[in-house]
């Protein structure tokens, strides 16, 4: 089952998580934002639609190296750019919806309508927000769903005409059109209304990252864009069919949510060069550390110390999916690899791309793969990396992106002043209306 392909492919590039931030932190003459500013300017010059700031809430083996708080980070970038969108990753597991509504609402204001929220429920970080263990995916997504209901209601609490210019040019506030939301739920009690003015976009663009069954259900119900790990076309087809079938059941328009994939590209001026670069990357892998990476891809509770590199993983080492509380979608992908006969060495190689789509070739060959997914209706938003490196930037922008535009797949310029317009999304997206009873920072009914 394929949805109709979107009219044009949207593009995104990352601006956080670079270990270079540590280098900048040791230079008193520079800011840790400096490299990201250069990437942001390059992205805007290339008419890339949005910047993406990822996040992890702990300092661990799997990453978080160089990551800074995403909302502050992209807010700073909003002041050195004018058109490119700003996507910040923030967890509902460790944040309150009243604060989230104010934070993203403020980002939308300071950027003149370029804000987007990449909602996650967090697979790590519970040790920093304790006491207690990380809740199950089902529990985290139930909280996320209620948080979204509250945030959307707060953004909608200013009704049309609540704020307008009077005959003398002064601002006129109609308090009767700024209404409490009176929400009382399992996790939150929020009276509202929101105490910042109506947002330029109405609501920031809503992106959701999650691939478990609970994550798919949340994305199908709420998200305008879903960000997932889709390593193969088959996986992408299956995922897209599943999430869009559920979205239609919620009464949402066909083609939503948009499918957002990260593209781990190895570029070469020739096919032979691309193959050589892939080979050199594999030769540089620390395969002993790779055991830890594969264990993490399998949920973190797997001991691979006794498995030889060229052996297959025994079935007994693979976790039961329902027992895993972290990144079930990733666990499902790597468990399937193992059952298909991947050796530990092959799993370690695959883990370098953490389950994301990876390909190598010339810009034209890579454009073929992007076009295949786009035409199949399983790719709407593409993440391009490497803009901070001169050679990678040349391949990505003057090579791949240029070729996609030549083929009529990607648009050549911004089409509006807001991210919502540039993503081609409905300005009236979302559920409207009030919810239920309480205070702005209360805990809801058990």
N, C-alpha and C positions, 0 to 999 in steps of 0.2 A: 504494500500500500504506500503510495507516494502522494504527498501534497503537491499542489501546483507550485512550481519554483517561484521564489520572489522575483520581482522585476529586476532588482540589482543586488549584488552581494555587498553587504556592509563590512567594514574593516576596522580592526582594533589592534593596538599594540600595547605591550606592558611597559610600566614605568617604575616598578618597585621590585624588591626582592633581589637586587643585584649585590653581590659581595663587594663591589666597588664602593658601596656606601661606607664600609669600614675604612677604606683607604681615605675617602674624603673626610671622615671623622677625625683623622690624625693631622689634617692640614688646617691650621688656624686661619688661613687666608681664603678658605673655600667653605661652602655650605654642603651638607649632605644631599641637598636638592639639586646641585649643579648638573650632574649627569642627566638627571630626569628632565631638567629644563631643556637641555640640548635635544633629547629624544622628543619631547613635547613639541618643540619648534620644528623639528624635522617631520614629525607626524602631521602637523598642521600644514606645512608647506606641501606635503604629499597628498593632502586632502583625505587623510585617514580619518574615519568617523569618530573614534574615541580612544582615550587612554584608559588602561586597566591597571588598578592597584590591587594586587593580591594581598593575602594576610594569613599568618598563622599565629596563634596566641601562646606559643611556648618556644623555648630555645632547646631544640632537640636534634637528634641524628638526621631526621628527614629534611631539615631545612630551617626556614625562618631567618637564614643568614641574610643580613642586609635589609630585612623588612622594617618599615616604619609604619606608624599608625596611618591607615589609608585615607581617612577623611581629612585629616590635617594636611597630609601630603598633597592630595589632589586639589584641596582648597588653595594651597599656595600656587599650584600650577595654573589655577584659573586666572591668576593675575598676570601671567606672562603669555596667555593665549586668548584667542577671541572666538574661535569656531569649534575646536575639537571638543568632543564630549568627555566627561569625567566620571569613570566608573570606580566606585569604592566598595571593597569587600568588607562587610560587617556582619557579625554573627547575632542571631536572635537568641541564642542560648545564654549569652552573657551580657545582654543589653535589654533595657526596658523600652517598650514601644513609644512612650511619650518622649523620651530623649531621642530616639531614632527619628521620629517625625520632625523634631526641631533641628537635629543635626543635618539631615538630608534636605529639609526645607531651606535651611540657611545656605547649604551648598548650592541649591538651585538658584537662590537669590544672588549670591556673590558671583556666580558664573553666568547670570542672565539666561537661565534655562538649559544648562548643559549637564545636569546631574543625573546619575544612574546609581542604583543600589544593587550590588551583587550580593544577594542574601545567601548566607551559609548557616548551617547549624553546628559547625565545628566538630572535627574529628579528634582534635587535641586541645589541650589547654585547661582541662578541668582542675589540674593541680594548682592553678593560679587563681581559681575562683571558688575554691572549696568552702566548706567541707563537702565530701561526697564524690562518688564516681561519675563518669560521664553517663548521662541518661541514654537509654536505648534510642536508636534512630526513630522509632515510632513516637517516643515521648518527646524527643527534640523537635520533630516535625509537627506534632500537635501544638507545642508551644509556638512554633514559627507561624503556623496558620492563624492562631489567635493574635499573635503580634501583628501580622499583616492586616488582619481585619481592623485592629485598633489604629494602626498607622494610617491606613487608607481613610478611615472615618475621620481622623484628626485632620488630614489634608483636605477633606471635603467639608469640614465644619464651617468654613467660610463660604456662604452661599453667594450666588451671582448678585451683584449690586451691593454687597456689604461694604465695599470700599470704592469710592468714586471721587472724581473732581467736582467741586461745586462751581457755581457761576463765577465766583471771584478767583478761582484757581486753587483755593484751599482744598485740602482733603476732607471728605465727609465720610464718617463712619456710621453705618446703620447697625447698631448693636443687636437689633432684632434679627439680623441675618447672620450673626455669628453664634452658632448653637452648640450647646454641650452634646457629647455623644453618649454619655451615661452608660458606659460599658461595664458590665460585671460578668466575668467569665471564670474559668477554672484557674487561669494563671495570672490574670490582671484585672484590676478595677481602676478604670480611668474615666473621670468625669468630662474633661475637656472644657471648652474647645481649645484648639491650638492657639498659642499666644504669639504667633508671628503672622505677617500678612499672607494673603493668598500667593501661591507659588507661580512663577512664570510658566511652568509646564502643567500646572494643575496638580500633577503628581510626577515626581522623577520617574524615569524609565525603570521598570522592575525586572531584574535579572535574578535567576535562581540557579544555584549550583548544587546538584545532587542527583545521584543515579540509582539509589536504592529504590525499592518499591514505594516507600514512604516519600522519598524525594520526588519521584515521578508524579505521585498523586498531588503533591503540593504545587509542583511546576505546572501541571495540567490545569489546576484550579485557578492559580493566581498569576503566574509569570508571563511577561511579554516575551522574554528571551530565556532559554535554558542553556546553561554552560555545562558541558559534559565531556567525559573521556570516551571518544568514539574511534578506536584504533583502526577499524576496518569498515569498508562500505557495508558489509553485511550487518555488523553491529549497529552502524548508523541507521540503516533501514529499519531494523527491529525496534530500536529505541524510538525513532521518530514516529513510527506507526503506533506504538504503545502510548506515548505521551499525547499525541494528537487525537487518538481515539477517545482517551479520557477527557481531553479538553472539549471535544464536541459534545460529550455527554453532559458537561457542565453548561452547555448552551453557548460556548464561545465560538467565534468565527473560524472558518476553515483557515489553515495556514498558521495558526497560533498554537503554542508559542514558537517564536523563531528559534532555530537551532544554531548554537554558537559553539564552534570547535577551535581548539588550539592546534596549530599546524607546526610541528617540529621539522623544519626543512633544513636539509643539507644541500647547499647550492654548489654547483660547479659550472665553470665556463663550458666544460664538455662533460659528457656522461662518464668518461674515464676519470676525470678529476673528482667528480662527485663520489664515485666508488672508492677512490683512493682516500678521500677524506673520511668516509664511513669506516673504512678499514683502520685508519689511524686512530679514530675515536675508540674503536673497539679494542685496539691494542693498548690503549692508555687506561682502560678500566682497571680499577682495583677490585679484583674478583673476590677477595676475602671480605672487603667492606660490602661488596655486592650482596653477600649473604644477608646482611642486615637490611639492605634495601628490598630484597625479595620478601623477607619476613614481614616487613612493613606493608608491602603490597598485598600480603595475605592476612592482614589484620593485626600483626604485631605479636601474636602469641605462638609463633612457630619456631622451633629450634632446628636450624638447617646445618648445624656444625658438623654433623656426621655424614652428610650427603656429599658425595664426590661430584666435582664440577660437571663431569660428563655422564652422570647418572640422572635418570628421571626421578621425580619426587614420588614416593609411595603415597597411595591414596590416604593412608592413615595420618599423614601430616597435613592434609588439607582440612581447613576448619569447616564446621557446619555454618552455613551462611547466617542462620538465625542467631548463632551464638556470638557473632561479631558486632561490635558497636561502632566501629570506625570504618568509614569508607567502604561500605558494602559493595558498591558498584565496582570499585577497583578490585576488591577481593574476588568478585564474580569473574572479572576479566582474567585475572592471573590464575585462578583455579581452573578455568577453562583451558588456558594455555597448558597448564600442567597435565590435565587429563588428555589433551591432544598429543602428549608425548614430548613436550619441551624438556630438555635437560636443564639442570641448574644453571649451567653456563648460558644457555639461551634465555632463560628467565632473567638472569642478571643483565644481559644485554637489553632485553625488552624493558627492564625496570629503569633504565637510564631515561626513558621518555615517560615514565610513570603512568603508562596506560594510555597516553595521548597518541594521536595520529602523527606518524613519522614517515617521511619520504625523502628521497635523494634524487638529484638529477639537475639538468639545466632548468633555467626559469621556464622555458617552453614546456618541458616535460612535466614540471610541477604544476603548471597551469592546466595541463591535461587532466591531472588528478583532481584538482580543485573543480574544474568544469564538470567532471563526471559526477561529483557529489552534488554540485549546484543543480545540474539538470535532473538529477534523481529526486530533487526536492528534500534533501536531507542536510543542506548546508545553506544558512542564511547570513551568518556572521562569522568572519574568519579572523583569527588572531595571527598576526605576523610579528615575528620576533627579530631581534638583532639590529634595530635601527641605530643603536649607539655605536656600532662598529662600522667604519667607513665601507669596508668591502661587503659586509652583510647588508648594509643599507642600500648599496648600489644594486645588489642582486634582488633584494626584496621589492624596492620601489621602482627602480629603472628597468628591472627585469620582470619579475613575476607580476607585480601590480600593473605595470604598463601593458603587459600581455593580456591580462584579464580585462583591462579597459579596451584594448584593441578589439577583443572578442565581444564587447558589449555586455560583459558580465558584471563588472564593477563600474560604478559611476565615476566621472572625472572630476566632480566638484561637489561642494556642499549644496544641498537643495533647500535649506532653511536655516533659521537662526537658532533653533533648539535641537538638542539631541533627538528628541521624539520625532521631529520632522525629518531629520537626516536618517533615522532608522525606519522611516515610513510607517510610524505607529499612530494609532488613533488618538487624537487629542482628548477624547472623552472616555479613554480606557478605564475599565474597572467597575467594581460594585459601588453603588451610591447609597447614602442613607445612614441612619443612626443604628446603634447596636443595642445596648442593654442597661449599668448603674454603678457609681463608685467615686473614687478619688484618683487624682492623676498618677500617684505612685503606689496605690494599694495593691494588695494581693487578692485575687479573685476567690470565688467560692471553691471549696475543695471538691 
